[in-house]
Amino acid sequence: MSRRNWRLPWDEYLATLKPHERPVLPGSPATPDHSTPMRWAYAAVGVLVALTGSLGNAAVTANIPQLAGSLGVTTTEAAWLPVVFVMTNACMNLLLVKFRMQYGLRLFTEIVLMVFLATAAAHLFLEDFGSTPVVRGIAGIAAAGMSTLGILYIIQAFPAQHRLKGIIIGVGLSSLAIPLARLGVGHLLDHDLWRAVYMFDLGLVLIALPAVFALKMPPSQRVKTFEKLDFVTFALFAPGVALLTAVLGLGRIVWWTEAAWIGWALIGALILLTAAVVIEYNRTNPLIDLKWLAGRDLVRLILAIVLVRIVLSEQTTGAVGFLQQMGLGNDQMRGLFWVMLFATAAGTAVSALTLNPTKLWKPISIALGLIAVGAFMDSHATVLTRPANLYFSQALLAFAAAFFIGPTMIIGFGKVLQGGGKNMVSFIVVFSIGQNIGGLMGSALVGTVQTIREKYHSNQLAEHIDLGDPEVVLRLQQLGGAYAHTIGDAAQRQGAALRLLQQQVSQQAQVLAYDDVFLLIFGAAAVGAVWVALNHFRPRIEARRAAHRQAAQAAAAAAAVD
């Protein structure tokens, strides 16, 4: 279809479209039958936009220790950077869908991209850390629009019969960001320290911005959607989610009971979110339809999303954190990151190729089962475990991370379409928050349990070290022998041996703590897999029971006639 038709008034343009080319919902672009070169062009821009929206934050998240050193701040201060990104990213989705319906997604994304471009460029001339969270916050706003825009561009690349596969591929692209960032950005930090990250962000935007301007999306229907109370809800909901995000993101680092602001932030989040819920529950046209979200299927979907995001922290926080505790850096884990990258890509491809719209719960159960197997394998780690020992288990987790996400979004879209499309905002907000908050909850849980169990195992191991025990004495002599040629004084050599023994005990306690975390995740994922599987087979079981009841009633009626 000629792109000149895109300039027609909406009603006239709609008349030129075939039924399968028309937009499904207001705010979504039409999907005309493009030529093959145009489909490839849309696919390329979709990949570029999706990675631009996710790769910058992944670069910061994957390199917090290095970034903290190059910025001259503590790890705790640097930990605010990904948290601020999540704050704005999760909250902005509350208005994004309605903005797209009323003004168009492309306009929003172009505005945000230009603001982000100006901010990132200006930051290259700033020398203080104080402006860095501002840049990350704006990046979170930009990513909120760009992730959706990337999916819509990829959908344009597929014919009508394969558009659900386009959604899965578009959503799965964001999963590639973390392994890509771990593989590439570390070298940028080595060359130009903190400026490299912002040059990287700036370069991505400089490529994506002209691509979005050059290859425009087809027109979409625009309807007036905003109401005054929407902004009241946003003014309550956004800071409430931001405070909750700060608590989950920083609580395990500053420790939950040590920082007073954790408690005040939780109180503030509870008050703000409760007020937003009260307003939305009593509205005729709510921004977030809580009554719809309280439906059994939606509650089950939300719980499944949060559960999967929590157990997937076994990879991002658990396995990588374990190897870092063993003294390994990113360069020594490159092989593992390559495995994660290929497994993630494979998970996305297999999810798209095996998609069955009638069995969308099945991939979620399979993903949880794979996570359970991988976590159980990792729960046998020792001080001698190295990246090569984790290739298979981490490949299972990376595959599962990409395998589950597309079907969950399609389940939600199906529920939205069943309701006539009016609950699109509610689903997108819940999906985004479930992804973001679930990931933070997982990291917080893994970090907290690991710290508690490390203290427990340290105490247990220390109680069994008796300096009068012959085996302990022999061990100290062996450790002290390493210093025989450098430390002549026997007392000093004994002290060095004792410190080395304490380090080994601490390292062993760390290993045991991580094993406990992996075992906990195994249990949660296994229970989740069984729960989702039962829900998957529940309709069949109920149908069989109904058929048996009908057969029994028919037999009873026939017997009564006889």
C-alpha positions in Angstrom: 0.0 0.0 0.0 1.3 3.5 -0.9 2.6 5.5 2.0 0.9 8.6 0.4 -2.4 7.3 1.8 -1.0 7.9 5.3 -1.6 11.6 4.8 -5.4 11.1 4.3 -7.8 11.9 7.1 -8.3 8.9 9.4 -11.7 7.9 8.2 -10.6 8.0 4.6 -7.4 6.1 5.4 -9.3 3.5 7.4 -11.5 2.8 4.3 -8.4 1.9 2.3 -7.4 -0.8 4.8 -8.2 -4.5 4.6 -9.7 -6.0 7.8 -6.4 -7.5 8.9 -4.5 -4.2 8.3 -6.7 -2.2 10.7 -5.3 -1.3 14.1 -6.6 -3.5 16.9 -6.9 -0.7 19.5 -6.9 3.1 19.5 -3.3 4.4 19.7 -1.9 1.3 17.9 -0.7 1.9 14.4 -2.3 0.2 11.4 -0.4 -2.8 10.0 -0.6 -2.6 6.2 0.9 -5.2 4.0 4.5 -3.9 3.5 6.9 -4.9 0.8 9.7 -7.3 1.8 12.4 -4.5 1.9 10.1 -2.4 4.1 9.6 -5.3 6.4 13.3 -5.7 6.8 13.7 -2.0 7.4 11.0 -2.0 10.2 12.7 -5.0 11.7 16.1 -3.3 11.8 14.7 -0.1 13.3 12.7 -2.2 15.8 15.8 -4.0 17.0 17.7 -0.7 17.2 15.0 1.1 19.2 14.4 -1.8 21.6 18.1 -2.2 22.4 18.5 1.6 22.8 15.8 1.5 25.4 17.3 -1.3 27.4 21.0 -1.5 26.8 22.0 1.8 28.5 20.5 0.7 31.8 21.9 -2.8 31.4 25.3 -1.3 31.0 25.0 0.6 34.3 23.4 -2.4 36.2 26.0 -4.8 35.0 29.0 -2.6 35.9 28.1 -0.9 39.2 31.4 -1.6 41.0 33.5 -0.4 38.0 31.2 2.6 37.5 31.4 3.5 41.2 35.2 3.5 41.1 35.4 5.6 37.9 32.9 8.1 39.3 34.7 8.3 42.7 31.7 7.3 44.8 30.8 4.4 47.0 29.0 1.3 45.7 25.9 2.3 47.7 25.8 5.7 46.0 26.3 4.1 42.6 23.5 1.6 43.3 21.0 4.5 43.1 21.6 4.7 39.4 19.6 1.6 38.2 17.1 2.2 41.0 16.3 5.7 39.7 15.9 4.3 36.2 13.3 1.8 37.4 11.5 4.5 39.3 10.8 6.6 36.3 10.4 3.7 33.9 7.7 1.9 35.9 5.8 5.1 36.7 5.8 6.6 33.2 3.9 3.7 31.8 0.9 4.9 33.7 0.5 7.8 31.3 2.2 6.4 28.2 -0.6 4.3 26.9 -3.2 7.1 27.2 -0.7 9.6 25.7 -0.3 7.2 22.7 -4.1 6.9 22.3 -4.5 10.7 22.4 -1.4 12.0 20.7 0.4 9.1 19.2 3.3 7.0 20.5 5.8 8.3 18.0 5.4 11.9 19.1 6.0 11.0 22.7 9.1 8.9 21.8 10.6 11.6 19.6 10.1 14.2 22.4 11.7 12.0 25.0 14.5 11.0 22.7 15.4 14.6 22.0 15.3 15.5 25.7 17.4 12.5 26.5 19.8 13.4 23.8 20.2 17.0 25.1 20.6 15.7 28.7 23.2 13.0 27.8 25.2 15.5 25.7 25.2 18.1 28.5 26.3 15.5 31.1 29.5 15.0 29.2 30.5 18.4 30.3 29.6 17.9 34.0 32.1 16.6 36.5 29.9 15.8 39.5 28.0 12.7 40.4 24.9 14.7 41.5 23.7 15.1 37.9 24.1 11.4 37.0 20.8 10.2 38.6 19.0 12.9 36.6 20.3 11.4 33.4 19.3 7.9 34.5 15.8 9.1 35.4 15.3 10.7 32.0 16.7 7.5 30.4 14.0 5.5 32.3 11.3 7.8 30.9 12.7 7.4 27.4 12.9 3.6 27.8 9.3 3.4 28.8 8.3 4.7 25.4 11.0 3.0 23.4 10.3 -0.5 24.6 6.7 -0.3 23.3 7.9 1.5 20.1 10.4 -1.3 19.4 7.7 -3.9 19.7 5.4 -2.0 17.4 8.1 -1.6 14.8 8.9 -5.4 14.9 5.2 -6.2 14.5 5.2 -4.1 11.2 7.9 -6.6 10.0 5.6 -9.6 10.2 2.6 -10.6 8.0 -0.8 -10.9 9.8 -0.6 -14.6 10.5 2.7 -14.2 12.4 2.2 -11.0 14.4 2.0 -12.8 17.7 5.5 -14.1 17.0 6.6 -10.5 16.3 5.3 -9.5 19.8 7.4 -12.3 21.4 10.5 -11.3 19.5 10.0 -7.6 20.3 9.5 -8.4 24.0 12.4 -10.8 24.1 14.9 -8.3 22.7 15.1 -6.6 26.1 16.4 -9.8 27.6 19.5 -9.6 25.5 20.6 -6.3 27.1 22.3 -7.7 30.3 24.5 -10.3 28.6 25.4 -7.8 25.8 26.3 -5.1 28.4 28.4 -7.5 30.4 30.3 -8.5 27.3 30.9 -5.1 25.8 30.6 -2.2 28.2 33.4 -3.3 30.6 36.0 -2.5 27.9 34.5 1.0 27.4 35.0 1.7 31.1 38.6 0.5 30.9 39.3 3.0 28.1 37.4 6.2 29.2 36.0 5.5 32.6 32.5 6.9 33.4 32.4 9.1 30.3 32.3 5.9 28.2 28.9 4.9 29.5 27.4 8.3 28.6 29.1 8.3 25.3 27.6 4.9 24.7 24.1 6.2 25.6 24.6 9.2 23.4 25.7 7.1 20.5 22.7 4.8 20.7 20.3 7.8 20.7 22.1 9.5 17.8 21.5 6.4 15.8 18.0 5.6 16.9 16.6 9.2 16.6 17.2 9.7 12.9 16.0 6.1 12.2 12.7 6.8 14.0 12.3 10.1 12.1 13.2 8.5 8.7 11.0 5.4 9.0 7.7 6.5 10.4 4.9 4.3 11.8 1.6 4.0 9.9 -1.2 6.2 11.2 -3.3 5.2 14.3 -6.7 6.2 15.5 -6.6 8.9 18.2 -9.2 9.3 20.8 -9.5 11.7 23.7 -8.7 9.7 26.8 -7.2 11.9 29.5 -9.3 13.0 32.5 -8.3 15.4 35.3 -8.3 12.7 37.9 -5.7 10.8 35.9 -3.1 13.3 36.9 -4.2 13.1 40.5 -3.8 9.4 40.5 -0.4 9.8 38.8 0.7 12.3 41.4 0.0 9.8 44.1 1.0 6.6 42.4 4.3 7.7 40.9 6.0 8.8 44.1 4.5 5.8 45.9 6.1 3.4 43.4 9.3 5.4 43.5 9.6 5.1 47.3 8.8 1.3 47.1 11.5 0.9 44.4 14.1 2.7 46.5 13.4 0.4 49.5 13.6 -2.7 47.4 16.7 -1.6 45.5 18.7 -0.2 48.4 17.3 -2.1 51.4 19.7 -5.0 51.3 22.7 -2.7 50.7 22.2 -0.2 53.5 20.4 -3.1 55.4 16.8 -3.0 56.3 17.0 -2.2 60.0 20.1 0.0 59.9 18.8 3.0 57.8 15.9 5.0 59.3 14.8 6.2 55.9 13.8 2.7 54.9 10.9 2.7 57.4 9.8 6.2 56.5 9.9 5.4 52.8 7.7 2.3 53.3 5.2 4.4 55.3 5.1 7.0 52.6 4.7 4.4 49.9 1.8 2.7 51.8 0.0 6.1 52.3 0.4 7.3 48.7 -0.5 4.0 47.0 -3.5 3.5 49.3 -4.8 6.9 48.4 -4.3 6.1 44.7 -6.2 2.8 45.1 -9.1 4.5 46.9 -9.5 7.1 44.1 -9.2 4.6 41.3 -11.6 2.1 42.9 -14.4 4.6 43.0 -13.9 6.1 39.5 -16.3 5.5 36.6 -13.4 5.5 34.1 -10.4 4.6 36.2 -6.8 4.9 35.0 -6.1 1.5 36.6 -9.2 -0.7 36.6 -8.7 -2.5 40.0 -11.9 -4.5 39.7 -10.8 -5.9 36.4 -7.3 -6.7 37.7 -8.9 -8.5 40.7 -10.3 -11.2 38.3 -9.0 -14.7 39.0 -7.1 -15.1 35.7 -5.5 -11.7 36.0 -4.4 -12.3 39.6 -2.9 -15.6 38.6 -1.1 -14.0 35.7 0.3 -11.2 37.9 1.5 -13.7 40.5 3.2 -15.8 37.8 5.0 -12.8 36.4 6.3 -11.7 39.8 7.3 -15.2 40.7 9.3 -15.8 37.6 11.0 -12.4 37.9 11.9 -13.3 41.5 13.4 -16.7 40.8 15.3 -15.4 37.8 17.4 -13.3 40.2 19.2 -16.6 40.7 21.1 -15.6 37.6 21.5 -11.8 37.7 22.2 -11.6 41.4 22.9 -15.2 42.5 25.2 -16.9 40.1 27.1 -13.8 39.0 27.3 -12.6 42.6 28.7 -16.0 43.7 31.4 -15.9 41.1 32.3 -12.4 42.1 32.6 -13.5 45.7 35.0 -16.2 44.5 37.2 -13.3 43.2 36.3 -13.5 39.5 35.8 -10.4 37.3 33.8 -9.8 34.2 36.7 -10.7 31.9 37.0 -14.2 33.5 33.2 -14.7 33.1 33.0 -13.8 29.4 32.5 -17.4 28.4 29.5 -17.6 30.7 28.1 -14.4 29.4 28.3 -15.7 25.8 26.4 -18.8 26.9 23.7 -16.6 28.5 23.5 -14.5 25.3 23.0 -17.4 23.0 20.6 -19.2 25.4 18.5 -16.0 25.7 18.3 -15.7 21.9 17.4 -19.3 21.6 14.7 -18.9 24.2 13.1 -16.1 22.3 13.3 -18.0 19.0 11.9 -21.2 20.4 9.1 -19.3 22.1 8.1 -17.6 18.9 8.3 -20.8 16.8 6.4 -23.0 19.2 3.7 -20.4 20.1 0.3 -22.0 20.6 -2.4 -19.4 21.5 -4.5 -22.1 23.1 -1.7 -23.2 25.5 -0.1 -20.0 26.6 0.3 -21.1 30.3 2.4 -24.1 29.2 5.6 -22.0 28.4 5.4 -20.4 31.9 5.3 -23.8 33.6 8.2 -25.0 31.4 10.2 -21.9 32.2 9.7 -22.3 36.0 10.7 -26.0 35.6 13.9 -25.1 33.8 14.7 -22.5 36.5 14.1 -25.1 39.2 16.5 -27.6 37.5 19.2 -24.9 37.0 18.9 -23.6 40.6 19.2 -27.2 42.0 22.3 -27.8 39.9 23.9 -24.5 41.2 23.0 -25.4 44.8 25.9 -27.9 44.8 28.5 -25.2 44.2 31.8 -25.3 46.0 34.8 -23.0 46.4 36.3 -24.7 43.3 33.2 -23.9 41.1 34.2 -21.7 38.1 32.1 -20.3 35.2 32.6 -23.4 33.1 30.8 -25.4 35.8 27.7 -23.2 35.5 27.4 -23.1 31.7 24.5 -25.6 31.5 22.6 -24.4 34.5 22.8 -20.8 33.5 21.9 -21.6 29.9 18.7 -23.1 31.3 17.9 -20.0 33.3 18.7 -17.6 30.4 16.5 -19.7 28.1 13.7 -19.7 30.6 13.9 -15.9 31.0 13.3 -15.3 27.3 10.9 -18.2 26.9 8.2 -17.1 29.4 7.9 -13.3 28.8 6.2 -13.3 25.4 3.4 -15.7 26.3 2.6 -13.8 29.5 2.2 -10.5 27.5 0.0 -12.3 24.9 -2.2 -13.7 27.7 -2.7 -10.2 29.0 -3.5 -8.8 25.6 -6.1 -11.5 25.1 -7.8 -10.5 28.3 -7.7 -6.8 27.2 -9.2 -7.6 23.8 -12.0 -9.7 25.5 -12.9 -6.5 27.4 -13.1 -4.4 24.3 -9.6 -2.8 24.8 -10.6 -0.4 27.6 -8.2 -2.0 30.1 -5.0 -1.7 28.1 -3.6 0.9 30.5 -4.2 -1.3 33.4 -2.5 -4.3 31.9 0.5 -2.4 30.6 1.1 -0.8 34.0 0.7 -4.0 35.9 3.0 -5.9 33.4 5.7 -3.2 33.7 5.5 -3.0 37.4 5.5 -6.7 37.8 8.6 -7.0 35.7 10.5 -4.1 37.4 9.3 -4.6 41.0 9.6 -8.4 40.7 13.2 -8.1 39.6 14.0 -5.8 42.5 12.2 -8.1 44.9 14.2 -11.0 43.6 17.5 -9.2 44.1 16.5 -8.0 47.5 15.4 -11.5 48.5 18.6 -13.2 47.2 20.9 -10.5 48.8 19.1 -10.6 52.2 18.9 -14.4 52.5 22.5 -14.7 51.4 23.7 -12.2 54.0 21.7 -13.9 56.8 22.8 -17.3 55.9 26.5 -16.2 55.5 26.4 -14.9 59.1 24.9 -18.2 60.3 27.4 -20.4 58.5 30.3 -18.2 59.7 29.3 -18.6 63.3 28.8 -22.4 62.8 32.2 -22.8 61.2 33.9 -20.6 63.8 32.5 -22.7 66.6 34.3 -25.7 65.2 37.7 -24.1 65.0 39.6 -25.0 68.2 43.3 -23.9 68.2 44.0 -27.0 70.4 42.6 -29.4 67.8 45.5 -31.3 66.1 43.8 -30.9 62.7 43.5 -27.2 63.1 47.1 -26.9 64.3 48.3 -29.0 61.2 46.2 -26.7 58.9 47.8 -23.6 60.4 51.3 -25.1 60.0 50.5 -25.8 56.3 49.2 -22.3 55.7 52.1 -20.8 57.6 54.5 -22.8 55.5 53.6 -20.6 52.5 55.2 -17.6 54.3 58.3 -19.5 55.5 60.6 -17.8 52.9 59.1 -14.3 53.5 58.4 -14.1 57.2 61.1 -15.3 59.5 59.4 -14.6 62.9 57.4 -17.6 63.9 54.8 -15.6 65.8 54.2 -13.3 62.8 54.0 -16.4 60.6 51.4 -17.9 62.9 49.4 -14.7 62.8 49.4 -14.6 59.0 48.4 -18.3 58.9 45.5 -17.6 61.3 44.3 -14.6 59.1 44.4 -16.8 56.0 42.4 -19.5 57.8 39.8 -16.9 58.7 39.6 -15.8 55.1 39.0 -19.4 54.0 36.3 -19.9 56.6 34.6 -16.7 55.4 34.8 -17.8 51.8 33.3 -21.2 52.7 30.5 -19.5 54.6 29.8 -17.4 51.5 29.6 -20.6 49.4 27.2 -22.3 51.8 25.0 -19.2 51.9 24.7 -19.1 48.1 24.0 -22.8 48.1 21.1 -22.1 50.5 19.8 -19.3 48.3 19.9 -21.5 45.2 18.1 -24.3 47.1 15.4 -21.8 48.2 15.0 -20.6 44.6 14.8 -24.3 43.4 11.9 -24.9 45.9 10.0 -21.7 44.9 10.4 -22.4 41.1 9.4 -26.1 41.5 6.3 -25.2 43.5 5.5 -22.5 40.9 5.9 -24.9 38.0 3.5 -27.4 39.6 1.0 -24.6 40.4 1.0 -23.2 36.8 0.8 -26.7 35.3 -2.3 -27.4 37.4 -3.9 -24.2 36.2 -2.9 -25.1 32.6 -4.7 -28.5 32.9 -7.6 -27.3 35.1 -9.9 -26.5 32.1 -9.4 -30.0 30.7 -10.0 -31.6 34.1 -13.2 -29.5 34.7 -14.4 -30.4 31.1 -13.9 -34.1 31.8 -15.7 -33.9 35.1 -18.6 -32.0 33.4 -18.7 -34.7 30.7 -18.8 -37.5 33.3 -21.6 -35.7 35.2 -23.6 -35.4 32.0 -23.0 -39.0 31.1 -24.0 -40.1 34.6 -27.2 -38.0 34.5 -28.1 -39.3 31.0 -27.6 -42.9 32.3 -29.7 -42.2 35.3 -32.4 -40.7 33.2 -32.4 -43.7 30.8 -32.6 -46.1 33.7 -35.5 -44.2 35.1 -37.4 -44.5 31.8 -36.7 -48.2 31.6 
